[in-house]
Amino acid sequence: MRLDWIGWVATAAFASSYLFKRPEALRRVQAGAAMLWILYGVIIHAYPVIAANVAVAAMAIFSSPLGRRKKVA
């Protein structure tokens, strides 16, 4: 079964993330694209692809409002 389409969708999603004007949207789309890349990396057993995109997804989530916790005084 050919699953190359997952890699192509991930590529399109990541590239399209730069079209978003709001940084939050850009990071959300980048995190989603990284998740697709992780899935693709698992399917093709490409550990560098998995590792790189775990880092990308983590940074996208961490730097987004979702990843920032409000400080309680």
C-alpha positions, 0 to 999 in steps of 0.5 A: 500500500502506497502511503506517500500521500501522507508525506505530500499532505504534510509538505503542503500543510507545512508550506501553507503555514507561512500563508497565515498572518496570525502567528498562532495559526501558523504555529497550529498548522506547523504542529499539525504538519509535524504530526503528519510527518511523524506519522509518515516517519513511523510508517517508513521507519525513518527515525531522523524524520520522526525526531526532527518533527517531534522537535518541530511539533514541540516548539510549535506547541510550546511557543503558541498560546496553547503551550504557554501557561498563565502565571498565577499570582 
